[in-house]
Amino acid sequence: VMAGVGACAALLPGLPGDHSFLIPGAPRLGLGLAALGRPGYINLGRGSDLSQLGDRSPEGMRDRAWEVLDVAWAKGLRYFDTARSYGRSEEFLAGWLKARGLSREVVAVGSKWGYRYTAGWRVDTGGEPHEVKDHSLAHLDSQWQESAALLGEHLRLYQIHSATLESGVLDNKEVLGRLAELKRDRGWKIGLSLSGAQQATTLGKALETGLFDSVQATWNLLEQSAGEALLRAHEAGMEVIIKEAMANGRVLCHPELLATAKTLGVAPDALALAAAMAQPFEPLVLSGAVTAEQLESNCGAVALAEELRGESKGCLSSLMQGLRVDADAYWKERSELPWI
């Protein structure tokens, strides 16, 4: 069995109540498998990231996922985030957990229901969607059983994938009731992930239900609109997970971020992740790395976040003021990113 917490280790803050599903003593950095479980995704530069793979067959992507997972484990990461719609990511993660002999006591896994993967292992779908949203009770009932069959006892957190006001999922009493049953009967923590310019409003509605133990939201130096709502959720005892802290690579193109990284002598990706990690809602931030080298660099965020809370607080403030964009414009641009 692989053991030990490596160089990325930093203690997670304690939270009131019994909402936490995380491993004590692990870093506030986790690994998201959105780009590792399927051949196509919307990260800038993805083609060059995977060029050394040669092909993107299921076997090739599984080997790449396992390589990155091994580095994550060696670096002390203990939270792994997946979803039914991330291609074969649940399968890849489950196989790795079994092969490495890792028990539920030493690793935390979160997955999501609500989207169906429809790309059929293609990058170019001819204009057809790569995934289709369905927040119905029937879809929940089929997907939670699929997740449980693959991930078994390792699954600690089950999340609504991309809850929005428009989908009506937070008004669906049957769905909320089933999630409450899963929480009671299977011992899972229940969360929701957010997307779109109305993240804060959706989170406010979720808080009113009293059901949710965690929230996963987009926050980065470009899209900061959910910040106050995430702080309220944190103060209410919810775990906060941040996705897309590098804005699918867009923030790494910003001249001010690159200049600040050079001044501080740090990698731009680590700075972008650390900026999210240093926020007052004390999140766990997901790396979306698809290579071992990317993850090694991402891990620099853990120590850097402490610096941004302290002696380099002014740099963080300046970045937040200089990079912030309108939320509607941000999400419009994201919607236009190609799958590559």
C-alpha positions in Angstrom: 0.0 0.0 0.0 1.3 3.5 -0.9 1.3 5.7 2.2 2.6 9.0 3.5 1.8 12.6 2.8 4.3 14.3 0.6 5.7 17.7 -0.2 2.3 19.3 -0.9 1.0 18.7 2.5 -0.8 21.5 4.4 -3.4 21.1 7.0 -7.0 21.5 6.1 -8.9 23.9 8.3 -11.4 22.4 10.7 -15.0 23.2 10.1 -18.0 23.2 12.4 -20.4 20.3 12.2 -19.9 17.0 10.4 -19.7 18.2 6.8 -16.1 17.2 6.0 -15.3 14.2 3.8 -11.6 15.1 3.4 -8.6 13.3 4.8 -7.1 15.1 7.8 -3.6 16.5 7.2 -4.0 16.5 3.4 -3.2 19.6 1.3 -5.8 22.0 0.0 -5.1 20.7 -3.5 -7.0 17.9 -5.1 -7.0 16.3 -8.6 -9.9 16.7 -10.9 -10.3 14.1 -13.7 -12.4 16.1 -16.1 -9.6 16.2 -18.7 -8.1 12.7 -17.9 -11.1 10.5 -18.4 -12.0 11.3 -22.1 -10.1 12.2 -25.3 -11.7 15.7 -25.7 -11.9 18.7 -23.3 -11.9 22.5 -23.5 -8.5 23.4 -21.9 -6.3 25.7 -24.0 -3.2 23.9 -25.2 -4.7 20.4 -24.6 -3.5 19.1 -28.0 0.2 19.8 -27.1 -0.3 18.6 -23.6 -1.3 15.1 -24.9 0.9 15.1 -28.0 3.5 12.7 -26.4 0.7 10.2 -25.9 0.6 9.4 -29.6 -3.1 8.5 -29.5 -6.1 9.0 -27.2 -7.4 5.5 -27.0 -9.1 4.4 -23.8 -6.0 2.4 -22.9 -3.7 5.3 -23.6 -5.8 7.7 -21.6 -6.0 5.2 -18.7 -2.2 4.9 -18.6 -1.9 8.7 -18.6 -4.5 9.0 -15.8 -2.7 6.4 -13.7 0.6 8.2 -14.2 -0.8 11.5 -13.0 -2.7 9.8 -10.1 0.6 8.3 -9.0 2.3 11.7 -8.9 -0.6 13.2 -7.1 -0.4 10.5 -4.4 3.3 10.9 -4.1 2.8 14.6 -3.6 0.3 14.1 -0.8 -2.9 14.8 -2.6 -5.8 12.8 -1.1 -8.9 14.1 -2.8 -9.9 13.0 -6.3 -12.9 14.5 -8.1 -14.7 12.8 -11.0 -18.2 12.6 -12.6 -20.4 10.2 -14.5 -19.9 12.4 -17.6 -16.1 12.6 -17.5 -15.9 9.7 -20.0 -14.3 6.7 -18.3 -12.8 8.7 -15.4 -14.7 6.8 -12.7 -13.5 3.5 -14.2 -9.9 4.7 -14.5 -9.9 6.0 -10.9 -11.5 2.8 -9.5 -8.9 0.7 -11.3 -6.1 2.7 -9.9 -7.4 2.6 -6.4 -7.6 -1.2 -6.6 -4.2 -1.6 -8.3 -2.5 0.5 -5.6 -4.3 -1.2 -2.7 -5.7 2.1 -1.3 -8.4 1.8 1.3 -11.3 4.2 2.0 -9.5 5.4 5.2 -6.6 7.0 3.3 -8.3 8.6 0.2 -11.4 10.7 -0.4 -13.3 10.5 -3.7 -16.1 12.8 -4.9 -18.2 12.2 -8.0 -21.2 13.8 -9.7 -24.5 12.9 -11.4 -26.6 14.9 -13.7 -24.8 14.8 -17.1 -24.6 11.9 -19.5 -21.4 11.4 -21.6 -22.5 11.3 -25.2 -19.3 11.8 -27.2 -18.7 8.1 -27.8 -14.9 8.6 -27.2 -14.7 11.2 -30.0 -13.0 14.6 -30.0 -14.9 15.8 -33.1 -18.5 15.0 -32.6 -19.7 16.8 -35.7 -21.4 19.5 -33.6 -23.2 17.1 -31.3 -22.9 17.7 -27.6 -20.2 15.9 -25.7 -22.5 15.6 -22.6 -26.2 16.1 -22.0 -27.7 17.4 -18.8 -30.6 15.5 -17.1 -31.4 16.4 -13.5 -34.4 14.1 -13.3 -35.0 11.6 -10.5 -34.8 8.7 -12.9 -31.3 9.9 -14.0 -30.1 10.3 -10.4 -31.3 6.8 -9.6 -29.4 5.3 -12.6 -26.3 7.3 -12.1 -25.8 6.9 -8.4 -25.9 3.2 -8.8 -23.4 3.3 -11.6 -21.0 5.5 -9.5 -21.4 3.2 -6.5 -20.8 0.1 -8.6 -17.4 1.5 -9.8 -16.2 3.4 -6.8 -17.7 1.4 -4.0 -16.7 2.3 -0.5 -14.2 4.9 -1.7 -17.0 7.3 -2.7 -17.4 9.9 0.1 -19.1 12.8 -1.7 -21.9 12.8 -4.3 -22.6 16.0 -6.0 -25.3 17.5 -8.3 -23.4 18.3 -11.5 -23.8 21.9 -12.5 -26.8 22.8 -10.5 -28.5 25.9 -11.9 -31.8 27.7 -11.3 -32.8 26.9 -14.8 -32.5 23.2 -14.4 -35.0 23.3 -11.5 -33.1 20.6 -9.6 -33.2 22.6 -6.3 -37.0 22.8 -6.5 -37.4 19.1 -7.3 -38.5 17.6 -3.9 -38.2 14.1 -5.2 -34.6 14.5 -6.2 -33.7 16.3 -2.9 -35.5 13.6 -1.0 -33.5 10.9 -2.8 -30.2 12.7 -2.1 -31.2 12.9 1.6 -31.8 9.2 1.6 -28.4 8.5 0.0 -26.9 10.7 2.7 -28.6 8.7 5.4 -28.4 5.2 4.0 -25.0 5.2 2.3 -23.2 7.7 4.5 -22.3 9.9 1.6 -21.8 13.6 2.0 -24.0 15.5 -0.5 -22.8 18.4 -2.6 -23.5 20.5 -5.7 -21.3 22.0 -8.4 -22.1 25.3 -9.9 -21.6 27.0 -13.2 -22.7 30.2 -15.0 -23.0 33.8 -14.1 -25.7 33.0 -11.4 -23.5 30.8 -9.2 -24.0 33.0 -6.2 -27.8 33.0 -6.5 -27.9 29.2 -7.0 -25.7 28.7 -4.0 -28.0 30.9 -1.9 -30.9 28.7 -2.8 -28.9 25.6 -2.0 -28.0 26.9 1.4 -31.7 27.3 2.2 -32.3 23.6 1.8 -30.0 22.6 4.6 -29.1 19.5 2.6 -25.6 20.2 1.3 -22.3 19.5 2.9 -20.2 21.0 0.1 -20.2 23.3 -2.9 -17.9 23.1 -5.9 -17.7 26.4 -7.8 -15.7 28.2 -10.4 -13.6 30.9 -8.9 -10.5 32.3 -10.6 -8.8 35.7 -11.0 -11.0 36.4 -14.0 -14.4 35.2 -12.6 -14.7 36.2 -8.9 -18.4 36.8 -8.7 -19.2 33.9 -6.4 -16.7 35.0 -3.8 -19.0 36.5 -1.2 -21.5 33.6 -1.5 -18.7 31.1 -1.1 -17.6 32.8 2.1 -21.2 32.6 3.5 -21.2 28.9 2.6 -17.8 28.4 4.3 -19.1 30.2 7.4 -22.1 28.0 7.4 -19.8 25.0 7.7 -19.8 23.8 4.1 -16.7 22.5 2.4 -15.7 24.7 -0.6 -14.1 23.2 -3.6 -12.8 25.4 -6.4 -12.7 24.2 -10.0 -11.3 25.9 -13.1 -8.9 28.1 -11.0 -6.9 28.6 -14.2 -10.0 29.4 -16.3 -9.3 26.5 -18.6 -5.9 28.1 -19.3 -7.2 31.5 -20.1 -5.8 33.2 -17.0 -2.3 31.9 -17.9 -2.4 34.2 -21.0 -2.8 37.4 -18.9 0.2 39.7 -19.0 -0.2 40.9 -15.4 -0.3 37.3 -14.0 2.8 36.4 -16.0 4.6 39.6 -14.8 3.7 38.9 -11.2 4.8 35.3 -11.4 8.1 36.5 -12.8 8.5 39.0 -10.0 7.7 36.4 -7.3 9.9 33.8 -9.0 7.1 31.3 -9.3 5.3 29.4 -12.0 2.2 31.1 -13.4 0.0 28.1 -12.9 1.0 27.8 -9.3 0.2 31.5 -8.8 -3.3 31.1 -10.4 -4.1 28.2 -8.1 -2.6 29.8 -5.1 -4.7 33.0 -5.7 -7.8 30.8 -5.3 -6.4 28.8 -2.4 -5.6 32.0 -0.4 -9.2 33.2 -0.5 -11.0 33.7 2.9 -13.5 30.9 2.1 -10.5 28.5 2.6 -11.2 26.2 -0.4 -9.7 22.9 -1.6 -8.6 23.8 -5.1 -8.7 21.2 -7.9 -5.7 20.8 -10.3 -6.8 19.8 -13.8 -3.4 18.5 -14.8 -3.0 16.0 -17.6 0.7 15.5 -17.3 3.0 14.7 -14.4 5.0 17.8 -15.1 1.9 20.0 -14.9 0.9 18.5 -11.6 4.4 18.9 -10.2 4.2 22.6 -11.1 0.7 23.0 -9.7 1.8 21.7 -6.3 3.8 24.9 -5.8 0.5 26.6 -5.1 0.3 25.1 -1.6 3.3 27.0 -0.1 2.6 30.0 -2.3 -0.9 30.4 -0.9 0.5 31.0 2.5 2.8 33.7 1.1 -0.2 35.4 -0.6 -2.0 35.5 2.7 1.0 37.1 4.3 3.9 39.0 2.9 2.6 39.0 -0.7 -0.9 40.0 0.2 -0.6 43.1 -1.9 0.3 41.1 -5.0 -2.9 39.1 -4.6 -5.0 42.2 -4.1 -3.5 43.8 -7.2 -4.1 40.6 -9.3 -7.7 40.4 -8.2 -8.3 44.1 -9.1 -6.4 43.9 -12.4 -7.7 40.6 -13.8 -11.4 40.6 -12.8 -13.9 40.6 -15.7 -17.7 40.7 -16.0 -19.2 37.4 -15.1 -21.6 37.3 -18.1 -18.7 38.0 -20.5 -16.6 35.3 -18.9 -19.2 32.6 -19.2 -20.0 33.6 -22.8 -16.4 33.2 -23.8 -16.1 29.9 -22.0 -19.2 28.6 -23.9 -17.3 29.3 -27.1 -14.2 27.3 -26.2 -13.7 24.4 -28.6 -13.4 20.8 -27.5 -9.8 19.7 -28.5 
